[in-house]
Amino acid sequence: MGRNPKIRTLDELAVCLRKLKAAGKRIVHSHGVFDLLHIGHIRHFEEARQMGDVLVVTITRDECVNKGPHRPAFPHDLRAESVAALHCVDYVAVNQWPLAVETIKLLKPDIYAKGPDYKVAEKDITGGISTEAEAVRSVGGEIRFTDDLVFSSSNLLNRHLSLFPPEMDRYLEEFRKRHSIDEVLSWLERASKLRPLVVGEAIIDEYVFCSAIGKSTKDPVLAVLREKIEAYAGGSLAIANHLAGLCGEVRLVTQLGDTERREDFVRGALRPNVEPILLTKSDSPTIHKRRIVDRYSGNKLLEVYLMEDGMTAREDARALLAALGQSLGGRDLTVVADYGHGMLTPEAIDLLCSTAPFLTVNVQSNAGNRGFNPISKYKRADYVCLAAHEVEIETRQRGHMREGQLEVARRINSSRFTITIGKTGSLHYTPTEGFIEVPALATRVLDRVGAGDAVLAVTALLAQLGAPWDIVGFVGNVAGAELVAELGNRMPLERVALSKHIIALMK
């Protein structure tokens, strides 16, 4: 079956519309995801068609659909075909850009038609409707709003065609009963005003993509051909970037090596609203963690660490204490990411525990320090976020997460606690609310690297604000789902994307 002749490329459509406008035809343009075509969309298209002579619909590309990694439910080719099947639609094209602004400038419609839920621009968390309206005016057109039935593809998918397992659907249904979308998003809005400090090791995560070419002729090893290398900001750099996507101003205190320093890369990889204080760890490289990845399957074949994880030397330690002393003032919270590679000395830890405002702590147990980086190094924290295996290492007991959580909280005098438990979800505790379990909300897992850092960043903000703990857990696991759907820290958290993911789950 051939392609519906109504479906055109944007360039083809631009040529066609110029001819129609020259012939006196009035062009109406509608743009959206249109993931699950429903009666609300049909009524919108019918009303829009009555505003002019030709109705053009452009579809958001799959990679630009900003409703969480479980969306869109249908690929853009099928969505375009569904819309093109409607009698009231004259032409359909798949957009090339994340927003419709460039498309509007290319197609130059007389009328840009949006649904009634976009009438109040302030309710559009992306701010896209305002920029689209400006683009329409710049080409001599006007924006109009249809006024008929309002349905939600997200709501229909969640209620009748859910992509989630039954236990997740039950959890989401109960969560929707307790909290509204506006309530949850209001906590992110409040978090955007906070000014956090991040302290911890900088890590450069490198992914070396290879293809297997066979067994070595001389040794029993797999030979691979290197194809490309991608590098991302990891460790405390990633946490600072996550927070910078949620807050207005972030300060970072970290160390780079005096060899293989990569300072230009680090500065370029940080978001503009991160203020970095880049100290030096002498006789050390900047920490690199290289992952050899099979390009075809995405499987990691090998990890190679480049680091010197001895304790920070005396002069460097004094510089760290001075930087912390100057940076702790005026911060709303301090997020410590201790990867156990020698940056944080006992004196630095004591200073943080005694001075830091709303101290959030994560210690990581990894291949480079397993068993030698316990959370009990910290005698006080306002909030602790750990992975399950880090609790097990501290308590020397497998499983028993609730008992382990209480024991660790007792050892370090912390009343707020989160344990991330991989595909099981997360466990949260406060003395007033007790234990709260939140399931994992990921539907697509590409890479688990960095997910815990994203959870740490967003839950630290909400914990500082005193948000209800079921909201803390829910938003934290949404952040984790965002990260595992991407490779490493390729795409740090961003408030609009996180908010749209939350909205899509709660509709």
N, C-alpha and C positions, 0 to 999 in steps of 0.2 A: 504494500500500500504506500503510495507516494505522500510526500509532505503536503499538508493543506496549503493551497496557494495563498491563503491569507497570511501565512507566517513568512516574514521577510527578515533579512538582516537589517540592522539600523541604517547602514549606508543605503541599501536599496529603498528603505522606507523614506529616508530623507529626500531622495530624488523623486519618488512617487508623490510625496506630499507637496513638494514645490510645484509640481504640475497641477495638482488639485487646487491649491490655493490660487494659482494663476488663473484657473478657470472659475474662481469665485466661490469655491467651497470653503465652508467653515470647519476647521479641524478641532476635534475634542480629543484630549489625551488623558488616559488614566494609567496609573502606575501602582504596582504592588506585588506582593508575594503570591497571593491567590493559591495557597497550598492545597486547600480542600475546597473545591468550587461548590458554593452553596447558594441558597435563595437570596441571601443578603447581597452577594456579589452580582447575581443576575439582575436584581432590582436596581442596584447601583449602575450597572452597565446600561440598562434600558433607559434610566433617567438621564444618564450622561449623554447617550446617543441623541436624545431629544434636544440637547443644547446646541447641536450643530448638524452638519451634513455627513461627517465622517468620524467614526470612533476608532481611535488607535489605542491599544493596550500594550504596555511594556511590562515584562516579567522580571523580577529580581533573580539573578543567577543563584545557583545553589550555594556557592562559596560565600555569597554576600548576605544570605538569610541569617539574620541576627536573633534567633530565637532559641539558642541552645544547640548542642551537638546532636540532639535527636531530631532536628528539623533541618530541611523540609522533609515532610513525609513522602512527597512526590518530586522527582527531578524536574528541572526547568523545562526540558523538552516536552514532558507529559503535561505539565501545567500549561504550557503554551498551546498545546494541541487541544486541551479541554476548553480553554477560553476561545480559541479560534472556531470551535464547533458552534458557538452561539450566533444566532442570526443577527443580533444587534451589533456585533463586533465586526468591523471592516478589516482591520489589520492587527497583527500581533508580532512583537519582536522581543527577544531576550536582551535585557540590558547588559552593557559591558562594564558598568561602573557600580560601586556600592550604593550610591544615591542616584536620584533621577535628574540631578542638576545638569550634568553634561548632556544627558538625553534631551532634556527640554530645550537646551540651547541648540542642539542639532536639529530637532524636529520642528521647533518654533510653532507650537500649537496656538490657536486662538483662545482656547479654553483648556485649563488644566482642572480636571474633575477629581475631587477627593470625597471620601465618605463622611457622614455626619460626625463620626468620632474624632475627626481632625479639626472641627470648627474652632475649638479653643486651643490655640497654639501652645499655651503654657503647659497643657497636659501631654504634649509630645516630648518624651524624655530625650529623644535623639536631637531635637531642635531641627530636624530635617524639613518639617513643613514650612518653617520660616525661610530657610534657604531656597527651597523649591519655589515658594511664592515670589521671592526676589528674582529668581531665574526666569519665571514666567513673565513678570513685568518687564524684565530686560529685553525680552523678544517681542514686546508689544501685546502680550496676551493677558488674560485675567484668570484668577483662580475662583472656582465655584465649588460648592459643597452639595452633594445629593442629600436627600432627606427622606429615607425610607427605612426599611427594616435593618437593624444592626445585629449581625451574628459574628461569631468569632471562630475562625478555623481552629485555633488552639483549644477553645472550649469544646468544640465538637469532637476533635481528635482525642482530647483527654477523657471525655465522657463516653464516647461510643467506639472509637478506633484507637484505643491506647496502645502506645508502643512499649509500655512498661509492664513488668511482671505484676501479678495480682497483689503481692504484698506491698509494692511501691505505690500502686494505685490506692490501696487502703490507707497507707500513711498520708499520701497527698490529700485525700478526701477529708481526713480528720484534721489535717493542718489547715486546710481552707476553711473549715468550720470555726477554728479558733482565731484565725488572723485574716485580715483583708490584705489585698495587694498594696493599697496605700499605706497601711501600717508598716508592712515589711520594708517598703521602699523608703519610708520616712527615716528609718534607722540608717540607711545608706546615705541619705541626704545629710543627716546629722554627722555621720562619720566623715563626710567630705570637709568639715570645718576643722578636724583635728590636725595637729602638727606632730607627727611621730619622729622618733629617732631610731635608726636601725644600727645595730652593732654586730659585727661578725665577719667571718672570713669571706673574701671575694673568691669566686670560683668561675673559671671559664669552662663552660661545657662545650666540647667539640664532638661533632658527629661526623665520622669518616665513612662515607657511603661507598660500598664496594660490591662487586659482583664476583661470585665464585667462578674460578677457572679450572679447578680440579685439585687433585692431591699432588703435593710436591713429589718430584721423582726421587729425592734422596732421603726425605724424612716423612714420617706419618703425620703430616700436618696439612691443613686446608690452605691452598693458595688462592688469594683474591686479588682482583684488580681494582685499584683505587679509582673512583670516578669523580667525587667531589667532597668538599669539606664545608660544613656549616658550623658556625660558632655562635653561642648564645650567652647572655649574662646569667650566671648561676650563683648559687649561694646567697650571701647577703645582697648582692647586686640584684638578683631576681626579686627578693623580698622588697627591696626599696622600690623597684619598678612596679610591683603589684600595688603597694601602698600609694605610689604616685598616680596610679590610675584611679584611685578612690579618694585621694586627698589633694589639697591644693599645694602643700609644701612638705617635703620630706628631707631630713638630714641623714647622711650615712657616714659612719666611721668604720673604716675597714683598712686592711693591709694589702699591699701588693708586694711582689718580690723585688729584689734589686737585680735579678737576672730574669730574662724573658718576661719583663714587666707588663707589657701590653697595655700601657696606660692610655694610649690613644684609642684602642679598642674599647676599653672600659668606659672612658668618658663618652664615647660615641654611642655606646649601648645603653647608657642610662637615660631615662626620660628627662626632659628639660627642667622639670620641677623637682629634681633630686639635687640636693647640695652635697657633693661628695667631699669628704676629708680623707684623702688617700695617703695613708702612712706607709712605712716601709718595714718589711721583715728582712733583715740582713742575711746574706748568705743563703738566700732562698729564691726560687722562682715564684712568680704568681701561680697559684694552684690551677692546674689544668686537669680536667677529667675527660679523657678521650674515649669515645665509644665507637668500636668498629662495628658497623651495621651492614647487614645484607640488604642491598637496595631493593631486591625483589620482594622478599618476605617481610622486611622491617625488623627481623630478629637481630638482637645484639649478639655478636660473636665473641667480643672481648672488650674489657675495659683497661685502659692504661692511665695510671695516675702519674702526674708530674708534680712533685711537691717535696718540701722538706718540712716534716711535721714536728720537729723539735720545738721546745718552748721558746717563745720570743726572747731575744737577747736583752740584756739589762738596759741599754740605751733606747732600744725600740720600745721596751716596756714603759720606760719613763715618758716617752713621747705619746704612747697610748693613754696613759693616765692623764696627762695634760690635756689631750684632745677630748677625753671623756669629761673632765672637769669643766671644760669650756662649752661642751655641747649639751649637757644634761639640762641646764637651765632653760626655761621657756618652752619645754616640750610637754605635750599632753600625755605621752606614753613612750616607753622605750621597749623596742622589740629586739631581744638578744637571740641571735642565731649562732649557736656554738657548734661548729662542725667537728670540733676535736682535733684541729690541725695546728694547735700551738699558739694562736693569736691571744686568746684570753687567759692571762696569767691569774694566779690566786689573788693578787692585789687588785687587778681590774675587776674580778668577780666580786670581791669585797666592796669596792667602790660602788658598783652597780647595785648590789643588794642593799647597801645602806643609803643610797642617794637617789637612784633612778625613780622618776615618777611613773606610777602604774607600770611596774616591771612585768613584761611578758617574756617567758623563757622557753626556748626549744633547744635541747641538745640532741645531736644526731649520732646514732650508731651506724657506721658505714664500714666498708671493707678496709679502710685505712686506720680505723681506731676501735674496732669492735671489742667491747668490754672495758675500754679505758676512758670512756667519756660519760660518766654517770650524771644524772640530773641532781644528785645529792651534793654536788659541788656547790650548788646554790642553796643558801640557807633561808632565802626568802624570795617569794615571787607573788605578784598579785594574780597572775594567770600563767598556767603552764599548758603547753600543747605538745604532746609526744605521740610517736607511733607506738603501736602495741608492743613491738619487739624491744623498744627502748624501756618500756615499763618492765618487761620480763627480765631484761638484763639488770635493771636496778634491784628488783626484788628476788632475783634468782628463782623465779617460778614461772612455768609456762601456763598460759590461759589465766583463768580467774581474774579477769580484767577489773571487775568491781573491787575486789579485795586489794588488788595491786594498786589501783588508783587511790584508794583510801590510804594505803601504806605510804605511797610516794608523797601524797599531800601532807601526811603527818611529818615525814622526814624533812620536808623543806618549807613547812609553814605556808602552804598555799591553799586557799579555799575555793579557787576556780580552776577547773581542770578539763581538758579535752584529750581523748585518746582516739587517734585515727586507726581504723582496723581494716584498711584495704577495701575489698569488695563487700565486706560486711557493713561498712558505714563508719559511724563514729559513736563514741560514748562520752557523755558530758556530765559533770558533777558540780553542784554547789550545795552547801549545807542547807540552804533555804528551799531549793527546788529538788534536791536529791538527784537521782540518776535519770538521765534522758538519753534514749537511744534514737539515732537518726540513720535511716538506711542510706547506702550509697546511691547517688542519683545519676550516675554515669550510664549511658547506653552504648557508648563507643569508647574503647580503650586502645589508644595508639601507643602511649608511652607514659609510664607512671612517674618518671623523673620530674620533680618539681611540684607535684600535686600537694604534698604536705606543706610546702612553703606557701602556696596560695591559701590553703586553709588557715595556716598560722596568721597570715597577714590580715585577712578579713575578720577572722574571729577575734583577734587582738583588739581591733577597733570597736567591734560591737560589745566585747566584754568591758572595755573601758567605759563605754557609755551606759552600761547596765541594762542592755537589751535582754528580753526574756530568753531563756536558754534554749528553748525549742526554736526560736528565730535564729539565735547564734549558730546552732547546729545545722539548721536548714540552709542558711546562706553560705556557711562554710562548705557544706557538701556540694552546693551548686558551683562554688568556686573550684572545688576539686574536680568536678565533672568537666568544667571548662578546660582545665589544664590537661587532664589525661586524654582528651580528644585531640591534642596537639603534640608535636614533637618537642620534648623538653620544655624549655622556657621561651620558645619561639614567639608566643603571643602572651605577654603579661596581662593580668586582669585590667579591665577597663569598666568604669561604672555603668555606662550606657549598655554595653553588651551584657554585663552581669544582671542589670535591671531587667532587660528584655527577656533573658533566660528565666528569671524569677517570674515575670508576668506570664510567660508561656506555660510554666508549670502550674501556676495558681489559677488560671482561667477555667 
